[in-house]
């Protein structure tokens, strides 16, 4: 997939999260650190309903730019959802789970990208 299309997907995901009032949206460029993806997007929700709405909105927005989801984890869970778009991985958490897993600390060497 082209760099431009991947970046369009990242922008679409961030816009969808902002539309759903996600908390503390962070984009990490991890391409230089790992082969698993080019970008991680991390965001928090206030409650399980918002978490699900954020997930649905991101999936639809990224699909509209022509990027298909290859997997989902945690949908039945009430505190985290992972959306895998191959080059883009979106991590959605409730506040407590985000603090517990602390992906920003684990991936501290990753470049933070402002969208």
DRENDO-58856 format. One record per residue: residue number from 1; residue in one letter; x, y, z of N, C-alpha, C, O in turn. Coordinates in steps of 0.001 Angstrom, whole numbers, always signed. Layout:
residues N
R  resi  resn      nxx      nyy      nzz     caxx     cayy     cazz      cxx      cyy      czz      oxx      oyy      ozz
R   NUM     A        X        Y        Z        X        Y        Z        X        Y        Z        X        Y        Z
...
end
This chain:
residues 115
R  resi  resn      nxx      nyy      nzz     caxx     cayy     cazz      cxx      cyy      czz      oxx      oyy      ozz
R     1     X     +842    -1172       +0       +0       +0       +0     +890    +1238       +0    +1944    +1244     +636
R     2     X     +481    +2268     -695    +1299    +3477     -803    +1317    +4242     +520     +382    +4158    +1316
R     3     X    +2396    +4988     +736    +2522    +5803    +1942    +1381    +6811    +2044     +867    +7080    +3129
R     4     X     +992    +7368     +879      -84    +8360     +865    -1410    +7754    +1312    -2153    +8360    +2084
R     5     X    -1697    +6555     +821    -2957    +5900    +1188    -2959    +5544    +2676    -3976    +5692    +3352
R     6     X    -1831    +5081    +3174    -1731    +4763    +4601    -1969    +6029    +5428    -2720    +6010    +6403
R     7     X    -1328    +7118    +5034    -1501    +8379    +5762    -2947    +8874    +5662    -3478    +9423    +6626
R     8     X    -3583    +8684    +4509    -5006    +9024    +4386    -5844    +8209    +5372    -6790    +8730    +5963
R     9     X    -5500    +6939    +5549    -6196    +6095    +6509    -5998    +6578    +7932    -6941    +6593    +8724
R    10     X    -4779    +6972    +8259    -4490    +7500    +9595    -5309    +8768    +9834    -5930    +8922   +10885
R    11     X    -5307    +9668    +8860    -6061   +10919    +8992    -7554   +10640    +9143    -8226   +11282    +9951
R    12     X    -8077    +9688    +8373    -9498    +9344    +8459    -9835    +8778    +9832   -10867    +9119   +10411
R    13     X    -8967    +7914   +10356    -9195    +7319   +11672    -9182    +8390   +12763   -10043    +8397   +13642
R    14     X    -8213    +9285   +12702    -8118   +10352   +13710    -9340   +11261   +13632    -9894   +11641   +14663
R    15     X    -9762   +11610   +12429   -10949   +12454   +12276   -12185   +11754   +12854   -13004   +12384   +13523
R    16     X   -12313   +10464   +12595   -13451    +9705   +13125   -13421    +9685   +14653   -14459    +9825   +15299
R    17     X   -12245    +9514   +15223   -12117    +9516   +16678   -12466   +10884   +17256   -13155   +10982   +18271
R    18     X   -11987   +11929   +16606   -12312   +13276   +17079   -13802   +13553   +16979   -14367   +14212   +17851
R    19     X   -14450   +13056   +15923   -15896   +13228   +15770   -16666   +12552   +16899   -17747   +13004   +17275
R    20     X   -16113   +11476   +17434   -16754   +10743   +18534   -16224   +11176   +19896   -16454   +10510   +20905
R    21     X   -15507   +12309   +19910   -14988   +12909   +21142   -14069   +11979   +21930   -14132   +11906   +23157
R    22     X   -13217   +11275   +21196   -12216   +10425   +21848   -11296   +11284   +22710   -11084   +12466   +22439
R    23     X   -10766   +10670   +23734    -9882   +11355   +24675    -8435   +11036   +24326    -8076    +9877   +24117
R    24     X    -7606   +12084   +24266    -6154   +11949   +24123    -5759   +11016   +22972    -5164    +9961   +23193
R    25     X    -6095   +11414   +21753    -5733   +10639   +20569    -4244   +10839   +20285    -3774   +11969   +20159
R    26     X    -3510    +9730   +20186    -2075    +9759   +19936    -1778    +8891   +18717    -2280    +7774   +18597
R    27     X     -952    +9426   +17814     -512    +8666   +16645     +986    +8446   +16774    +1759    +9393   +16919
R    28     X    +1385    +7174   +16719    +2801    +6815   +16796    +3229    +6174   +15480    +2587    +5243   +14994
R    29     X    +4308    +6677   +14916    +4879    +6078   +13717    +5880    +5025   +14182    +6934    +5352   +14728
R    30     X    +5536    +3752   +13957    +6349    +2651   +14475    +7079    +1885   +13380    +7767     +902   +13653
R    31     X    +6927    +2339   +12141    +7475    +1616   +10993    +8968    +1308   +11138    +9420     +233   +10744
R    32     X    +9722    +2231   +11692   +11170    +2050   +11825   +11531    +1111   +12975   +12676     +669   +13078
R    33     X   +10565     +805   +13837   +10841      +11   +15030   +10389    -1439   +14934   +10920    -2303   +15631
R    34     X    +9403    -1711   +14070    +8818    -3048   +14015    +8169    -3296   +12659    +7712    -2354   +12011
R    35     X    +8125    -4537   +12228    +7454    -4836   +10952    +5940    -5042   +11084    +5275    -5300   +10081
R    36     X    +5388    -4936   +12279    +3974    -5270   +12459    +3015    -4226   +11884    +1888    -4563   +11523
R    37     X    +3442    -2980   +11794    +2575    -1916   +11269    +3426     -672   +11035    +4572     -586   +11475
R    38     X    +2833     +287   +10330    +3489    +1584   +10150    +3089    +2566   +11252    +3898    +3375   +11707
R    39     X    +1812    +2478   +11675    +1288    +3422   +12664     +447    +2712   +13710     -280    +1765   +13408
R    40     X     +558    +3186   +14944     -374    +2871   +16008    -1173    +4142   +16271     -610    +5235   +16327
R    41     X    -2463    +3996   +16428    -3310    +5089   +16889    -3902    +4630   +18212    -4475    +3545   +18307
R    42     X    -3758    +5468   +19228    -4218    +5123   +20573    -5203    +6199   +21026    -4943    +7393   +20874
R    43     X    -6332    +5769   +21583    -7320    +6728   +22082    -8102    +6109   +23230    -8156    +4889   +23385
R    44     X    -8706    +6981   +24029    -9496    +6536   +25171   -10952    +6957   +25014   -11278    +7923   +24325
R    45     X   -11814    +6192   +25682   -13247    +6474   +25722   -13694    +6624   +27168   -13060    +6103   +28086
R    46     X   -14786    +7340   +27357   -15330    +7549   +28697   -16137    +6362   +29201   -16241    +6139   +30407
R    47     X   -16717    +5590   +28256   -17587    +4492   +28657   -17658    +3458   +27532   -17209    +3734   +26420
R    48     X   -18211    +2279   +27801   -18283    +1218   +26777   -19058    +1609   +25517   -18701    +1192   +24416
R    49     X   -20114    +2405   +25675   -20876    +2825   +24497   -20039    +3713   +23578   -20078    +3562   +22357
R    50     X   -19289    +4630   +24165   -18423    +5483   +23367   -17316    +4649   +22713   -16956    +4892   +21561
R    51     X   -16788    +3689   +23429   -15752    +2807   +22892   -16248    +2109   +21626   -15542    +2077   +20619
R    52     X   -17441    +1559   +21673   -18023     +871   +20513   -18295    +1857   +19374   -18033    +1548   +18211
R    53     X   -18813    +3028   +19698   -19086    +4045   +18679   -17797    +4486   +17994   -17774    +4675   +16778
R    54     X   -16731    +4649   +18764   -15434    +5017   +18194   -14948    +3930   +17243   -14476    +4224   +16145
R    55     X   -15062    +2688   +17663   -14630    +1559   +16834   -15390    +1526   +15510   -14783    +1405   +14446
R    56     X   -16715    +1633   +15575   -17537    +1613   +14367   -17195    +2771   +13438   -17113    +2601   +12221
R    57     X   -16999    +3944   +14019   -16712    +5128   +13230   -15354    +5025   +12526   -15234    +5382   +11354
R    58     X   -14345    +4545   +13231   -13019    +4370   +12636   -13079    +3353   +11501   -12532    +3584   +10423
R    59     X   -13738    +2239   +11744   -13830    +1203   +10720   -14478    +1748    +9442   -13992    +1487    +8342
R    60     X   -15555    +2492    +9584   -16246    +3059    +8424   -15383    +4100    +7711   -15295    +4096    +6483
R    61     X   -14745    +4989    +8474   -13939    +6060    +7876   -12743    +5511    +7106   -12446    +5976    +6005
R    62     X   -12068    +4541    +7671   -10887    +3969    +7012   -11303    +3165    +5782   -10602    +3170    +4770
R    63     X   -12430    +2483    +5865   -12956    +1755    +4711   -13249    +2709    +3549   -13010    +2372    +2389
R    64     X   -13762    +3891    +3860   -14097    +4879    +2827   -12876    +5360    +2044   -13016    +5802     +904
R    65     X   -11680    +5283    +2637   -10473    +5659    +1889    -9843    +4452    +1207    -8769    +4551     +615
R    66     X   -10527    +3302    +1298   -10093    +2128     +557    -9187    +1173    +1300    -8495     +362     +685
R    67     X    -9186    +1263    +2624    -8369     +358    +3433    -9305     -576    +4199   -10210     -128    +4902
R    68     X    -9076    -1864    +4053    -9940    -2859    +4669    -9339    -3388    +5962    -8132    -3604    +6068
R    69     X   -10194    -3585    +6919    -9787    -4146    +8215    -9470    -5622    +8028   -10197    -6335    +7337
R    70     X    -8379    -6082    +8646    -8038    -7502    +8557    -8344    -8244    +9849    -8326    -9475    +9879
R    71     X    -8625    -7499   +10923    -8937    -8171   +12170    -9396    -7220   +13249    -9130    -6019   +13213
R    72     X   -10098    -7797   +14217   -10583    -7056   +15382   -10396    -7929   +16601   -10581    -9144   +16538
R    73     X   -10032    -7319   +17700    -9928    -8016   +18985   -10664    -7203   +20030   -10711    -5975   +19962
R    74     X   -11239    -7899   +20999   -11803    -7239   +22164   -13179    -6638   +22021   -13618    -5910   +22912
R    75     X   -13883    -6913   +20932   -15190    -6282   +20732   -16172    -6644   +21849   -16951    -5791   +22275
R    76     X   -16151    -7860   +22319   -17030    -8262   +23413   -16591    -7701   +24745   -17340    -7731   +25721
R    77     X   -15393    -7197   +24783   -14819    -6619   +25979   -15400    -5227   +26190   -15808    -4576   +25229
R    78     X   -15440    -4775   +27409   -15978    -3447   +27693   -14887    -2406   +27937   -15184    -1245   +28218
R    79     X   -13599    -2832   +27826   -12547    -1876   +28168   -11462    -1685   +27109   -10592     -832   +27284
R    80     X   -11487    -2448   +26020   -10518    -2215   +24950   -10983    -2861   +23655   -11677    -3877   +23656
R    81     X   -10583    -2246   +22555   -10826    -2790   +21217    -9584    -2504   +20383    -9029    -1406   +20431
R    82     X    -9163    -3491   +19629    -8048    -3323   +18692    -8587    -3537   +17282    -9245    -4540   +17006
R    83     X    -8303    -2585   +16393    -8675    -2689   +14986    -7391    -2773   +14174    -6541    -1886   +14254
R    84     X    -7252    -3834   +13395    -6037    -4063   +12617    -6339    -3823   +11139    -7114    -4552   +10520
R    85     X    -5717    -2799   +10597    -5835    -2468    +9181    -4523    -2764    +8454    -4232    -2156    +7424
R    86     X    -3741    -3685    +8979    -2445    -4108    +8459    -1369    -3063    +8726     -537    -3267    +9609
R    87     X    -1357    -1962    +8000     -338     -930    +8195     -704      +48    +9306     +136     +820    +9768
R    88     X    -1957       +7    +9726    -2465     +884   +10783    -3146       -4   +11832    -4009     -819   +11505
R    89     X    -2747     +165   +13081    -3394     -564   +14174    -3961     +476   +15137    -3246    +1354   +15619
R    90     X    -5263     +358   +15406    -5953    +1310   +16272    -6252     +624   +17600    -6899     -423   +17644
R    91     X    -5770    +1231   +18681    -5970     +721   +20037    -6940    +1661   +20747    -6638    +2840   +20934
R    92     X    -8097    +1147   +21142    -9100    +1936   +21843    -9287    +1350   +23238    -9512     +150   +23399
R    93     X    -9190    +2216   +24238    -9231    +1769   +25630   -10199    +2606   +26445   -10519    +3736   +26078
R    94     X   -10667    +2037   +27566   -11211    +2900   +28594    -9999    +3492   +29323    -8871    +3044   +29116
R    95     X   -10223    +4467   +30150    -9082    +5188   +30764    -8203    +4285   +31627    -6976    +4372   +31570
R    96     X    -8822    +3423   +32422    -8055    +2571   +33325    -7181    +1583   +32546    -6020    +1373   +32896
R    97     X    -7732     +984   +31502    -6965      +23   +30705    -5827     +705   +29963    -4740     +143   +29825
R    98     X    -6080    +1916   +29488    -5005    +2634   +28798    -3850    +2918   +29758    -2684    +2755   +29401
R    99     X    -4179    +3340   +30963    -3127    +3572   +31958    -2393    +2278   +32290    -1170    +2280   +32438
R   100     X    -3123    +1182   +32409    -2519     -100   +32753    -1562     -584   +31670     -431     -965   +31973
R   101     X    -1999     -575   +30406    -1160    -1083   +29311      -88      -87   +28880     +971     -495   +28402
R   102     X     -338    +1190   +29036     +640    +2265   +28819    +1465    +2075   +27539    +2695    +2046   +27579
R   103     X     +775    +1948   +26418    +1461    +1735   +25136    +2400    +2873   +24774    +3427    +2651   +24134
R   104     X    +2059    +4087   +25178    +2953    +5213   +24884    +4319    +5030   +25541    +5338    +5423   +24974
R   105     X    +4342    +4438   +26729    +5626    +4187   +27395    +6360    +3039   +26710    +7564    +3113   +26468
R   106     X    +5619    +1978   +26402    +6246     +817   +25751    +6853    +1213   +24408    +7933     +743   +24051
R   107     X    +6163    +2075   +23666    +6619    +2523   +22347    +7203    +3942   +22423    +7031    +4737   +21500
R   108     X    +7882    +4246   +23512    +8432    +5592   +23713    +9430    +6011   +22639    +9618    +7204   +22402
R   109     X   +10067    +5046   +21990   +11028    +5369   +20922   +10351    +5725   +19603   +11011    +6180   +18669
R   110     X    +9046    +5520   +19525    +8316    +5813   +18291    +8137    +7322   +18135    +8043    +8068   +19110
R   111     X    +8096    +7737   +16880    +7864    +9147   +16573    +6377    +9458   +16754    +5517    +8754   +16225
R   112     X    +6085   +10522   +17509    +4699   +10988   +17635    +4389   +11854   +16424    +5166   +12734   +16053
R   113     X    +3246   +11588   +15820    +2847   +12299   +14597    +1639   +13146   +14910     +657   +12650   +15464
R   114     X    +1697   +14418   +14563     +560   +15321   +14746     -307   +15258   +13489     +174   +15468   +12376
R   115     X    -1574   +14971   +13685    -2525   +14906   +12561    -3526   +16031   +12734    -4429   +16186   +11912
end
